[in-house]
């Protein structure tokens, strides 16, 4: 699956683009999900050609759920000699019940830390959570449903919460159509660089994330996306 979006933020309309894809990984039995957004035109000039890229490598666990293996995030600015890539990587080591965190600048790792992993409730990254949710592995996404999905940050085990909003609550968000499913997702603020903002995702009748808002992204305000392909 490969979906493309038109993106708006601050006073810019349609001056950024995003995509999310799901495909087989290079190694047998693995899958890769990629979420990427980049600014265009005048917005690219003002944000120094900002690109945010998230990559998750996953496999299918014994319970049938997708299971996180590696999750990377990249914030890329500039071009050529001025290009800067700040990234972080989480490696989920199930055999030794640990998570290895590494931080890099322009491909050079300068921080490596190891944290214990909860063996009974293994963590999910944001993209693995997204595809498990769409597959219905957490339960039926009916209005009023609430899901708390184990996740991980540098402080240890945390949760990604997903609330399927009722039509009355969803009506306050005029950006979204009244049909389909509207979900409010709370994640660690470091994932998208938000100031404690939520993520709203509208799922259309074909089960696709067709509209979304990431609230309070630092330096960009509310970022809004609409499916175009």
Biotite code that builds the C-alpha atoms (Angstrom):
import biotite.structure as struc

atoms = struc.array([
    struc.Atom([0.000, 0.000, 0.000], chain_id="A", res_id=1, res_name="UNK", atom_name="CA", element="C"),
    struc.Atom([1.231, 3.495, -0.818], chain_id="A", res_id=2, res_name="UNK", atom_name="CA", element="C"),
    struc.Atom([-0.839, 6.585, 0.042], chain_id="A", res_id=3, res_name="UNK", atom_name="CA", element="C"),
    struc.Atom([0.003, 10.206, -0.803], chain_id="A", res_id=4, res_name="UNK", atom_name="CA", element="C"),
    struc.Atom([-1.268, 13.342, 0.955], chain_id="A", res_id=5, res_name="UNK", atom_name="CA", element="C"),
    struc.Atom([-1.464, 17.077, 0.398], chain_id="A", res_id=6, res_name="UNK", atom_name="CA", element="C"),
    struc.Atom([-0.312, 18.870, 3.546], chain_id="A", res_id=7, res_name="UNK", atom_name="CA", element="C"),
    struc.Atom([-1.020, 22.346, 4.964], chain_id="A", res_id=8, res_name="UNK", atom_name="CA", element="C"),
    struc.Atom([0.286, 24.115, 8.065], chain_id="A", res_id=9, res_name="UNK", atom_name="CA", element="C"),
    struc.Atom([0.380, 27.590, 9.569], chain_id="A", res_id=10, res_name="UNK", atom_name="CA", element="C"),
    struc.Atom([-0.717, 29.986, 6.795], chain_id="A", res_id=11, res_name="UNK", atom_name="CA", element="C"),
    struc.Atom([0.539, 27.642, 4.038], chain_id="A", res_id=12, res_name="UNK", atom_name="CA", element="C"),
    struc.Atom([-1.956, 25.623, 2.025], chain_id="A", res_id=13, res_name="UNK", atom_name="CA", element="C"),
    struc.Atom([-0.733, 22.711, -0.096], chain_id="A", res_id=14, res_name="UNK", atom_name="CA", element="C"),
    struc.Atom([2.930, 23.613, 0.373], chain_id="A", res_id=15, res_name="UNK", atom_name="CA", element="C"),
    struc.Atom([3.969, 20.250, 1.724], chain_id="A", res_id=16, res_name="UNK", atom_name="CA", element="C"),
    struc.Atom([3.411, 16.619, 0.814], chain_id="A", res_id=17, res_name="UNK", atom_name="CA", element="C"),
    struc.Atom([3.420, 13.360, 2.716], chain_id="A", res_id=18, res_name="UNK", atom_name="CA", element="C"),
    struc.Atom([3.187, 9.655, 2.073], chain_id="A", res_id=19, res_name="UNK", atom_name="CA", element="C"),
    struc.Atom([2.788, 6.465, 4.051], chain_id="A", res_id=20, res_name="UNK", atom_name="CA", element="C"),
    struc.Atom([3.597, 3.026, 2.717], chain_id="A", res_id=21, res_name="UNK", atom_name="CA", element="C"),
    struc.Atom([3.564, -0.596, 3.814], chain_id="A", res_id=22, res_name="UNK", atom_name="CA", element="C"),
    struc.Atom([5.557, -3.257, 1.965], chain_id="A", res_id=23, res_name="UNK", atom_name="CA", element="C"),
    struc.Atom([7.526, -6.451, 2.401], chain_id="A", res_id=24, res_name="UNK", atom_name="CA", element="C"),
    struc.Atom([10.943, -6.013, 3.968], chain_id="A", res_id=25, res_name="UNK", atom_name="CA", element="C"),
    struc.Atom([14.252, -7.098, 2.482], chain_id="A", res_id=26, res_name="UNK", atom_name="CA", element="C"),
    struc.Atom([14.497, -10.112, 4.787], chain_id="A", res_id=27, res_name="UNK", atom_name="CA", element="C"),
    struc.Atom([11.897, -12.922, 4.535], chain_id="A", res_id=28, res_name="UNK", atom_name="CA", element="C"),
    struc.Atom([9.099, -12.577, 7.065], chain_id="A", res_id=29, res_name="UNK", atom_name="CA", element="C"),
    struc.Atom([9.614, -8.842, 7.629], chain_id="A", res_id=30, res_name="UNK", atom_name="CA", element="C"),
    struc.Atom([7.586, -5.791, 6.652], chain_id="A", res_id=31, res_name="UNK", atom_name="CA", element="C"),
    struc.Atom([8.501, -2.124, 6.387], chain_id="A", res_id=32, res_name="UNK", atom_name="CA", element="C"),
    struc.Atom([6.336, 0.932, 6.973], chain_id="A", res_id=33, res_name="UNK", atom_name="CA", element="C"),
    struc.Atom([7.512, 4.419, 5.989], chain_id="A", res_id=34, res_name="UNK", atom_name="CA", element="C"),
    struc.Atom([5.916, 7.766, 6.832], chain_id="A", res_id=35, res_name="UNK", atom_name="CA", element="C"),
    struc.Atom([7.511, 10.800, 5.231], chain_id="A", res_id=36, res_name="UNK", atom_name="CA", element="C"),
    struc.Atom([6.563, 14.476, 4.961], chain_id="A", res_id=37, res_name="UNK", atom_name="CA", element="C"),
    struc.Atom([8.468, 17.302, 3.252], chain_id="A", res_id=38, res_name="UNK", atom_name="CA", element="C"),
    struc.Atom([7.888, 20.975, 2.615], chain_id="A", res_id=39, res_name="UNK", atom_name="CA", element="C"),
    struc.Atom([7.589, 22.458, -0.882], chain_id="A", res_id=40, res_name="UNK", atom_name="CA", element="C"),
    struc.Atom([7.967, 25.848, -2.555], chain_id="A", res_id=41, res_name="UNK", atom_name="CA", element="C"),
    struc.Atom([8.039, 28.890, -0.283], chain_id="A", res_id=42, res_name="UNK", atom_name="CA", element="C"),
    struc.Atom([7.505, 26.687, 2.769], chain_id="A", res_id=43, res_name="UNK", atom_name="CA", element="C"),
    struc.Atom([10.610, 24.673, 1.843], chain_id="A", res_id=44, res_name="UNK", atom_name="CA", element="C"),
    struc.Atom([12.636, 27.886, 1.656], chain_id="A", res_id=45, res_name="UNK", atom_name="CA", element="C"),
    struc.Atom([11.404, 29.057, 5.062], chain_id="A", res_id=46, res_name="UNK", atom_name="CA", element="C"),
    struc.Atom([11.922, 25.661, 6.731], chain_id="A", res_id=47, res_name="UNK", atom_name="CA", element="C"),
    struc.Atom([15.244, 24.840, 5.008], chain_id="A", res_id=48, res_name="UNK", atom_name="CA", element="C"),
    struc.Atom([13.758, 21.988, 2.952], chain_id="A", res_id=49, res_name="UNK", atom_name="CA", element="C"),
    struc.Atom([12.479, 20.215, 6.030], chain_id="A", res_id=50, res_name="UNK", atom_name="CA", element="C"),
    struc.Atom([11.782, 16.479, 5.726], chain_id="A", res_id=51, res_name="UNK", atom_name="CA", element="C"),
    struc.Atom([10.558, 14.211, 8.508], chain_id="A", res_id=52, res_name="UNK", atom_name="CA", element="C"),
    struc.Atom([10.871, 10.483, 7.914], chain_id="A", res_id=53, res_name="UNK", atom_name="CA", element="C"),
    struc.Atom([9.802, 7.556, 10.086], chain_id="A", res_id=54, res_name="UNK", atom_name="CA", element="C"),
    struc.Atom([10.686, 3.954, 9.253], chain_id="A", res_id=55, res_name="UNK", atom_name="CA", element="C"),
    struc.Atom([9.528, 0.821, 11.076], chain_id="A", res_id=56, res_name="UNK", atom_name="CA", element="C"),
    struc.Atom([10.739, -2.702, 10.438], chain_id="A", res_id=57, res_name="UNK", atom_name="CA", element="C"),
    struc.Atom([8.382, -5.332, 11.805], chain_id="A", res_id=58, res_name="UNK", atom_name="CA", element="C"),
    struc.Atom([7.503, -9.001, 11.723], chain_id="A", res_id=59, res_name="UNK", atom_name="CA", element="C"),
    struc.Atom([4.465, -11.116, 12.612], chain_id="A", res_id=60, res_name="UNK", atom_name="CA", element="C"),
    struc.Atom([4.491, -12.395, 16.184], chain_id="A", res_id=61, res_name="UNK", atom_name="CA", element="C"),
    struc.Atom([3.200, -15.723, 17.438], chain_id="A", res_id=62, res_name="UNK", atom_name="CA", element="C"),
    struc.Atom([-0.165, -14.098, 18.230], chain_id="A", res_id=63, res_name="UNK", atom_name="CA", element="C"),
    struc.Atom([-0.580, -12.818, 14.659], chain_id="A", res_id=64, res_name="UNK", atom_name="CA", element="C"),
    struc.Atom([0.054, -9.169, 15.544], chain_id="A", res_id=65, res_name="UNK", atom_name="CA", element="C"),
    struc.Atom([2.723, -7.125, 13.842], chain_id="A", res_id=66, res_name="UNK", atom_name="CA", element="C"),
    struc.Atom([5.709, -6.759, 16.159], chain_id="A", res_id=67, res_name="UNK", atom_name="CA", element="C"),
    struc.Atom([8.245, -3.902, 16.157], chain_id="A", res_id=68, res_name="UNK", atom_name="CA", element="C"),
    struc.Atom([11.841, -4.815, 15.329], chain_id="A", res_id=69, res_name="UNK", atom_name="CA", element="C"),
    struc.Atom([13.420, -1.441, 14.561], chain_id="A", res_id=70, res_name="UNK", atom_name="CA", element="C"),
    struc.Atom([11.988, 2.079, 14.521], chain_id="A", res_id=71, res_name="UNK", atom_name="CA", element="C"),
    struc.Atom([13.877, 5.084, 13.159], chain_id="A", res_id=72, res_name="UNK", atom_name="CA", element="C"),
    struc.Atom([12.995, 8.767, 12.957], chain_id="A", res_id=73, res_name="UNK", atom_name="CA", element="C"),
    struc.Atom([14.828, 11.401, 10.921], chain_id="A", res_id=74, res_name="UNK", atom_name="CA", element="C"),
    struc.Atom([14.596, 15.197, 10.850], chain_id="A", res_id=75, res_name="UNK", atom_name="CA", element="C"),
    struc.Atom([16.390, 16.390, 7.725], chain_id="A", res_id=76, res_name="UNK", atom_name="CA", element="C"),
    struc.Atom([17.088, 20.011, 6.811], chain_id="A", res_id=77, res_name="UNK", atom_name="CA", element="C"),
    struc.Atom([19.107, 21.660, 4.069], chain_id="A", res_id=78, res_name="UNK", atom_name="CA", element="C"),
    struc.Atom([20.650, 20.373, 0.860], chain_id="A", res_id=79, res_name="UNK", atom_name="CA", element="C"),
    struc.Atom([24.118, 19.487, -0.358], chain_id="A", res_id=80, res_name="UNK", atom_name="CA", element="C"),
    struc.Atom([26.882, 20.550, 2.025], chain_id="A", res_id=81, res_name="UNK", atom_name="CA", element="C"),
    struc.Atom([24.301, 22.188, 4.301], chain_id="A", res_id=82, res_name="UNK", atom_name="CA", element="C"),
    struc.Atom([22.236, 19.014, 4.698], chain_id="A", res_id=83, res_name="UNK", atom_name="CA", element="C"),
    struc.Atom([21.670, 17.962, 8.312], chain_id="A", res_id=84, res_name="UNK", atom_name="CA", element="C"),
    struc.Atom([20.108, 14.674, 9.400], chain_id="A", res_id=85, res_name="UNK", atom_name="CA", element="C"),
    struc.Atom([19.285, 14.204, 13.062], chain_id="A", res_id=86, res_name="UNK", atom_name="CA", element="C"),
    struc.Atom([17.974, 10.742, 13.769], chain_id="A", res_id=87, res_name="UNK", atom_name="CA", element="C"),
    struc.Atom([17.152, 8.265, 16.494], chain_id="A", res_id=88, res_name="UNK", atom_name="CA", element="C"),
    struc.Atom([16.749, 4.512, 16.413], chain_id="A", res_id=89, res_name="UNK", atom_name="CA", element="C"),
    struc.Atom([15.071, 2.001, 18.709], chain_id="A", res_id=90, res_name="UNK", atom_name="CA", element="C"),
    struc.Atom([16.027, -1.662, 18.318], chain_id="A", res_id=91, res_name="UNK", atom_name="CA", element="C"),
    struc.Atom([13.702, -4.113, 20.061], chain_id="A", res_id=92, res_name="UNK", atom_name="CA", element="C"),
    struc.Atom([15.699, -7.113, 21.293], chain_id="A", res_id=93, res_name="UNK", atom_name="CA", element="C"),
    struc.Atom([13.107, -9.689, 22.375], chain_id="A", res_id=94, res_name="UNK", atom_name="CA", element="C"),
    struc.Atom([15.626, -12.439, 23.063], chain_id="A", res_id=95, res_name="UNK", atom_name="CA", element="C"),
    struc.Atom([17.365, -10.393, 25.756], chain_id="A", res_id=96, res_name="UNK", atom_name="CA", element="C"),
    struc.Atom([14.275, -8.390, 26.813], chain_id="A", res_id=97, res_name="UNK", atom_name="CA", element="C"),
    struc.Atom([15.850, -5.028, 26.111], chain_id="A", res_id=98, res_name="UNK", atom_name="CA", element="C"),
    struc.Atom([15.501, -1.947, 23.913], chain_id="A", res_id=99, res_name="UNK", atom_name="CA", element="C"),
    struc.Atom([18.635, -0.356, 22.466], chain_id="A", res_id=100, res_name="UNK", atom_name="CA", element="C"),
    struc.Atom([18.335, 3.370, 21.798], chain_id="A", res_id=101, res_name="UNK", atom_name="CA", element="C"),
    struc.Atom([20.806, 5.181, 19.546], chain_id="A", res_id=102, res_name="UNK", atom_name="CA", element="C"),
    struc.Atom([20.957, 8.823, 18.531], chain_id="A", res_id=103, res_name="UNK", atom_name="CA", element="C"),
    struc.Atom([22.836, 10.099, 15.484], chain_id="A", res_id=104, res_name="UNK", atom_name="CA", element="C"),
    struc.Atom([23.802, 13.272, 13.676], chain_id="A", res_id=105, res_name="UNK", atom_name="CA", element="C"),
    struc.Atom([24.488, 12.934, 9.946], chain_id="A", res_id=106, res_name="UNK", atom_name="CA", element="C"),
    struc.Atom([24.770, 9.181, 10.283], chain_id="A", res_id=107, res_name="UNK", atom_name="CA", element="C"),
    struc.Atom([27.265, 9.232, 13.156], chain_id="A", res_id=108, res_name="UNK", atom_name="CA", element="C"),
    struc.Atom([25.948, 7.720, 16.385], chain_id="A", res_id=109, res_name="UNK", atom_name="CA", element="C"),
    struc.Atom([26.938, 9.631, 19.504], chain_id="A", res_id=110, res_name="UNK", atom_name="CA", element="C"),
    struc.Atom([24.500, 8.201, 22.073], chain_id="A", res_id=111, res_name="UNK", atom_name="CA", element="C"),
    struc.Atom([23.817, 4.519, 22.815], chain_id="A", res_id=112, res_name="UNK", atom_name="CA", element="C"),
    struc.Atom([21.616, 3.506, 25.732], chain_id="A", res_id=113, res_name="UNK", atom_name="CA", element="C"),
    struc.Atom([19.996, 0.229, 26.756], chain_id="A", res_id=114, res_name="UNK", atom_name="CA", element="C"),
    struc.Atom([16.707, -0.161, 28.615], chain_id="A", res_id=115, res_name="UNK", atom_name="CA", element="C"),
    struc.Atom([14.829, -3.221, 29.947], chain_id="A", res_id=116, res_name="UNK", atom_name="CA", element="C"),
    struc.Atom([11.803, -4.386, 27.966], chain_id="A", res_id=117, res_name="UNK", atom_name="CA", element="C"),
    struc.Atom([8.570, -5.626, 29.514], chain_id="A", res_id=118, res_name="UNK", atom_name="CA", element="C"),
    struc.Atom([8.404, -9.263, 28.417], chain_id="A", res_id=119, res_name="UNK", atom_name="CA", element="C"),
    struc.Atom([4.664, -9.637, 28.996], chain_id="A", res_id=120, res_name="UNK", atom_name="CA", element="C"),
    struc.Atom([3.637, -6.462, 27.163], chain_id="A", res_id=121, res_name="UNK", atom_name="CA", element="C"),
    struc.Atom([6.151, -5.819, 24.368], chain_id="A", res_id=122, res_name="UNK", atom_name="CA", element="C"),
    struc.Atom([6.139, -2.224, 23.082], chain_id="A", res_id=123, res_name="UNK", atom_name="CA", element="C"),
    struc.Atom([4.789, -0.960, 19.767], chain_id="A", res_id=124, res_name="UNK", atom_name="CA", element="C"),
    struc.Atom([6.141, 1.967, 17.776], chain_id="A", res_id=125, res_name="UNK", atom_name="CA", element="C"),
    struc.Atom([3.682, 4.413, 16.222], chain_id="A", res_id=126, res_name="UNK", atom_name="CA", element="C"),
    struc.Atom([3.642, 2.821, 12.734], chain_id="A", res_id=127, res_name="UNK", atom_name="CA", element="C"),
    struc.Atom([3.309, -0.742, 14.011], chain_id="A", res_id=128, res_name="UNK", atom_name="CA", element="C"),
    struc.Atom([0.450, 0.458, 16.221], chain_id="A", res_id=129, res_name="UNK", atom_name="CA", element="C"),
    struc.Atom([-1.196, 2.126, 13.215], chain_id="A", res_id=130, res_name="UNK", atom_name="CA", element="C"),
    struc.Atom([-1.245, -1.027, 11.077], chain_id="A", res_id=131, res_name="UNK", atom_name="CA", element="C"),
    struc.Atom([-2.246, -3.302, 13.961], chain_id="A", res_id=132, res_name="UNK", atom_name="CA", element="C"),
    struc.Atom([-5.148, -0.949, 14.669], chain_id="A", res_id=133, res_name="UNK", atom_name="CA", element="C"),
    struc.Atom([-6.275, -0.940, 11.034], chain_id="A", res_id=134, res_name="UNK", atom_name="CA", element="C"),
    struc.Atom([-6.141, -4.745, 10.980], chain_id="A", res_id=135, res_name="UNK", atom_name="CA", element="C"),
    struc.Atom([-8.462, -4.848, 14.007], chain_id="A", res_id=136, res_name="UNK", atom_name="CA", element="C"),
    struc.Atom([-5.968, -6.618, 16.269], chain_id="A", res_id=137, res_name="UNK", atom_name="CA", element="C"),
    struc.Atom([-6.809, -4.380, 19.249], chain_id="A", res_id=138, res_name="UNK", atom_name="CA", element="C"),
    struc.Atom([-10.547, -4.830, 18.898], chain_id="A", res_id=139, res_name="UNK", atom_name="CA", element="C"),
    struc.Atom([-13.450, -3.399, 16.939], chain_id="A", res_id=140, res_name="UNK", atom_name="CA", element="C"),
    struc.Atom([-12.987, 0.361, 16.276], chain_id="A", res_id=141, res_name="UNK", atom_name="CA", element="C"),
    struc.Atom([-16.532, 1.374, 17.187], chain_id="A", res_id=142, res_name="UNK", atom_name="CA", element="C"),
    struc.Atom([-17.453, 4.885, 18.420], chain_id="A", res_id=143, res_name="UNK", atom_name="CA", element="C"),
    struc.Atom([-16.599, 5.229, 22.086], chain_id="A", res_id=144, res_name="UNK", atom_name="CA", element="C"),
    struc.Atom([-13.917, 2.508, 22.019], chain_id="A", res_id=145, res_name="UNK", atom_name="CA", element="C"),
    struc.Atom([-10.687, 3.177, 23.901], chain_id="A", res_id=146, res_name="UNK", atom_name="CA", element="C"),
    struc.Atom([-7.399, 1.359, 23.346], chain_id="A", res_id=147, res_name="UNK", atom_name="CA", element="C"),
    struc.Atom([-4.183, 1.649, 25.383], chain_id="A", res_id=148, res_name="UNK", atom_name="CA", element="C"),
    struc.Atom([-1.290, 0.170, 23.431], chain_id="A", res_id=149, res_name="UNK", atom_name="CA", element="C"),
    struc.Atom([2.078, -0.491, 25.156], chain_id="A", res_id=150, res_name="UNK", atom_name="CA", element="C"),
    struc.Atom([4.838, 1.685, 23.672], chain_id="A", res_id=151, res_name="UNK", atom_name="CA", element="C"),
    struc.Atom([8.298, 2.860, 24.677], chain_id="A", res_id=152, res_name="UNK", atom_name="CA", element="C"),
    struc.Atom([10.300, 6.023, 25.148], chain_id="A", res_id=153, res_name="UNK", atom_name="CA", element="C"),
    struc.Atom([13.573, 6.868, 26.880], chain_id="A", res_id=154, res_name="UNK", atom_name="CA", element="C"),
    struc.Atom([11.820, 6.912, 30.242], chain_id="A", res_id=155, res_name="UNK", atom_name="CA", element="C"),
    struc.Atom([10.631, 3.335, 29.811], chain_id="A", res_id=156, res_name="UNK", atom_name="CA", element="C"),
    struc.Atom([7.252, 1.773, 29.066], chain_id="A", res_id=157, res_name="UNK", atom_name="CA", element="C"),
    struc.Atom([4.493, 4.175, 28.071], chain_id="A", res_id=158, res_name="UNK", atom_name="CA", element="C"),
    struc.Atom([1.228, 3.939, 26.131], chain_id="A", res_id=159, res_name="UNK", atom_name="CA", element="C"),
    struc.Atom([-0.244, 5.082, 22.852], chain_id="A", res_id=160, res_name="UNK", atom_name="CA", element="C"),
    struc.Atom([-3.932, 5.720, 23.478], chain_id="A", res_id=161, res_name="UNK", atom_name="CA", element="C"),
    struc.Atom([-6.551, 5.612, 20.753], chain_id="A", res_id=162, res_name="UNK", atom_name="CA", element="C"),
    struc.Atom([-10.078, 6.915, 21.258], chain_id="A", res_id=163, res_name="UNK", atom_name="CA", element="C"),
    struc.Atom([-12.699, 6.373, 18.556], chain_id="A", res_id=164, res_name="UNK", atom_name="CA", element="C"),
    struc.Atom([-14.794, 9.508, 18.848], chain_id="A", res_id=165, res_name="UNK", atom_name="CA", element="C"),
    struc.Atom([-18.568, 9.577, 18.889], chain_id="A", res_id=166, res_name="UNK", atom_name="CA", element="C"),
    struc.Atom([-20.365, 11.607, 16.244], chain_id="A", res_id=167, res_name="UNK", atom_name="CA", element="C"),
    struc.Atom([-21.176, 14.314, 18.813], chain_id="A", res_id=168, res_name="UNK", atom_name="CA", element="C"),
    struc.Atom([-17.516, 14.815, 19.752], chain_id="A", res_id=169, res_name="UNK", atom_name="CA", element="C"),
    struc.Atom([-16.320, 14.416, 16.171], chain_id="A", res_id=170, res_name="UNK", atom_name="CA", element="C"),
    struc.Atom([-18.661, 17.189, 15.015], chain_id="A", res_id=171, res_name="UNK", atom_name="CA", element="C"),
    struc.Atom([-16.502, 19.789, 16.753], chain_id="A", res_id=172, res_name="UNK", atom_name="CA", element="C"),
    struc.Atom([-13.696, 19.115, 14.281], chain_id="A", res_id=173, res_name="UNK", atom_name="CA", element="C"),
    struc.Atom([-15.026, 20.637, 11.063], chain_id="A", res_id=174, res_name="UNK", atom_name="CA", element="C"),
    struc.Atom([-11.988, 19.530, 9.035], chain_id="A", res_id=175, res_name="UNK", atom_name="CA", element="C"),
    struc.Atom([-13.315, 15.960, 9.046], chain_id="A", res_id=176, res_name="UNK", atom_name="CA", element="C"),
    struc.Atom([-16.413, 14.543, 7.270], chain_id="A", res_id=177, res_name="UNK", atom_name="CA", element="C"),
    struc.Atom([-19.278, 13.307, 9.418], chain_id="A", res_id=178, res_name="UNK", atom_name="CA", element="C"),
    struc.Atom([-19.112, 9.721, 8.139], chain_id="A", res_id=179, res_name="UNK", atom_name="CA", element="C"),
    struc.Atom([-16.307, 7.187, 8.582], chain_id="A", res_id=180, res_name="UNK", atom_name="CA", element="C"),
    struc.Atom([-14.343, 6.873, 11.825], chain_id="A", res_id=181, res_name="UNK", atom_name="CA", element="C"),
    struc.Atom([-12.508, 9.668, 13.596], chain_id="A", res_id=182, res_name="UNK", atom_name="CA", element="C"),
    struc.Atom([-9.792, 8.648, 16.042], chain_id="A", res_id=183, res_name="UNK", atom_name="CA", element="C"),
    struc.Atom([-7.908, 10.745, 18.580], chain_id="A", res_id=184, res_name="UNK", atom_name="CA", element="C"),
    struc.Atom([-4.422, 9.396, 19.255], chain_id="A", res_id=185, res_name="UNK", atom_name="CA", element="C"),
    struc.Atom([-2.168, 10.491, 22.108], chain_id="A", res_id=186, res_name="UNK", atom_name="CA", element="C"),
    struc.Atom([1.506, 9.675, 21.691], chain_id="A", res_id=187, res_name="UNK", atom_name="CA", element="C"),
    struc.Atom([4.762, 10.732, 23.272], chain_id="A", res_id=188, res_name="UNK", atom_name="CA", element="C"),
    struc.Atom([5.422, 14.352, 22.276], chain_id="A", res_id=189, res_name="UNK", atom_name="CA", element="C"),
    struc.Atom([8.921, 13.494, 21.051], chain_id="A", res_id=190, res_name="UNK", atom_name="CA", element="C"),
    struc.Atom([7.570, 11.291, 18.232], chain_id="A", res_id=191, res_name="UNK", atom_name="CA", element="C"),
    struc.Atom([6.406, 14.168, 16.018], chain_id="A", res_id=192, res_name="UNK", atom_name="CA", element="C"),
    struc.Atom([7.960, 17.011, 17.996], chain_id="A", res_id=193, res_name="UNK", atom_name="CA", element="C"),
    struc.Atom([4.655, 18.236, 19.387], chain_id="A", res_id=194, res_name="UNK", atom_name="CA", element="C"),
    struc.Atom([3.868, 20.337, 22.426], chain_id="A", res_id=195, res_name="UNK", atom_name="CA", element="C"),
    struc.Atom([1.637, 17.680, 24.005], chain_id="A", res_id=196, res_name="UNK", atom_name="CA", element="C"),
    struc.Atom([-0.672, 17.796, 20.982], chain_id="A", res_id=197, res_name="UNK", atom_name="CA", element="C"),
    struc.Atom([-2.884, 14.958, 19.801], chain_id="A", res_id=198, res_name="UNK", atom_name="CA", element="C"),
    struc.Atom([-3.080, 13.258, 16.425], chain_id="A", res_id=199, res_name="UNK", atom_name="CA", element="C"),
    struc.Atom([-6.487, 12.977, 14.759], chain_id="A", res_id=200, res_name="UNK", atom_name="CA", element="C"),
    struc.Atom([-6.994, 10.424, 11.974], chain_id="A", res_id=201, res_name="UNK", atom_name="CA", element="C"),
    struc.Atom([-10.153, 10.033, 9.898], chain_id="A", res_id=202, res_name="UNK", atom_name="CA", element="C"),
    struc.Atom([-10.663, 6.553, 8.419], chain_id="A", res_id=203, res_name="UNK", atom_name="CA", element="C"),
    struc.Atom([-12.870, 6.465, 5.302], chain_id="A", res_id=204, res_name="UNK", atom_name="CA", element="C"),
    struc.Atom([-15.307, 3.747, 4.204], chain_id="A", res_id=205, res_name="UNK", atom_name="CA", element="C"),
    struc.Atom([-12.469, 1.831, 2.499], chain_id="A", res_id=206, res_name="UNK", atom_name="CA", element="C"),
    struc.Atom([-10.482, 1.670, 5.731], chain_id="A", res_id=207, res_name="UNK", atom_name="CA", element="C"),
    struc.Atom([-7.889, 4.217, 4.592], chain_id="A", res_id=208, res_name="UNK", atom_name="CA", element="C"),
    struc.Atom([-6.572, 7.115, 6.688], chain_id="A", res_id=209, res_name="UNK", atom_name="CA", element="C"),
    struc.Atom([-7.953, 9.826, 4.419], chain_id="A", res_id=210, res_name="UNK", atom_name="CA", element="C"),
    struc.Atom([-7.529, 12.954, 6.572], chain_id="A", res_id=211, res_name="UNK", atom_name="CA", element="C"),
    struc.Atom([-5.399, 13.797, 9.568], chain_id="A", res_id=212, res_name="UNK", atom_name="CA", element="C"),
    struc.Atom([-4.217, 16.532, 11.916], chain_id="A", res_id=213, res_name="UNK", atom_name="CA", element="C"),
    struc.Atom([-1.057, 16.526, 14.023], chain_id="A", res_id=214, res_name="UNK", atom_name="CA", element="C"),
    struc.Atom([-1.556, 19.235, 16.636], chain_id="A", res_id=215, res_name="UNK", atom_name="CA", element="C"),
    struc.Atom([1.058, 21.715, 17.822], chain_id="A", res_id=216, res_name="UNK", atom_name="CA", element="C"),
    struc.Atom([4.119, 20.564, 15.874], chain_id="A", res_id=217, res_name="UNK", atom_name="CA", element="C"),
    struc.Atom([6.987, 22.757, 17.071], chain_id="A", res_id=218, res_name="UNK", atom_name="CA", element="C"),
    struc.Atom([7.638, 25.503, 14.541], chain_id="A", res_id=219, res_name="UNK", atom_name="CA", element="C"),
    struc.Atom([4.739, 24.453, 12.299], chain_id="A", res_id=220, res_name="UNK", atom_name="CA", element="C"),
    struc.Atom([1.534, 24.605, 14.357], chain_id="A", res_id=221, res_name="UNK", atom_name="CA", element="C"),
    struc.Atom([-1.246, 22.198, 13.413], chain_id="A", res_id=222, res_name="UNK", atom_name="CA", element="C"),
    struc.Atom([-0.264, 20.089, 10.402], chain_id="A", res_id=223, res_name="UNK", atom_name="CA", element="C"),
    struc.Atom([-3.221, 18.922, 8.258], chain_id="A", res_id=224, res_name="UNK", atom_name="CA", element="C"),
    struc.Atom([-3.167, 16.219, 5.583], chain_id="A", res_id=225, res_name="UNK", atom_name="CA", element="C"),
    struc.Atom([-5.689, 15.149, 2.927], chain_id="A", res_id=226, res_name="UNK", atom_name="CA", element="C"),
    struc.Atom([-5.392, 11.923, 0.900], chain_id="A", res_id=227, res_name="UNK", atom_name="CA", element="C"),
    struc.Atom([-4.896, 12.634, -2.835], chain_id="A", res_id=228, res_name="UNK", atom_name="CA", element="C"),
    struc.Atom([-3.704, 9.281, -4.257], chain_id="A", res_id=229, res_name="UNK", atom_name="CA", element="C"),
])
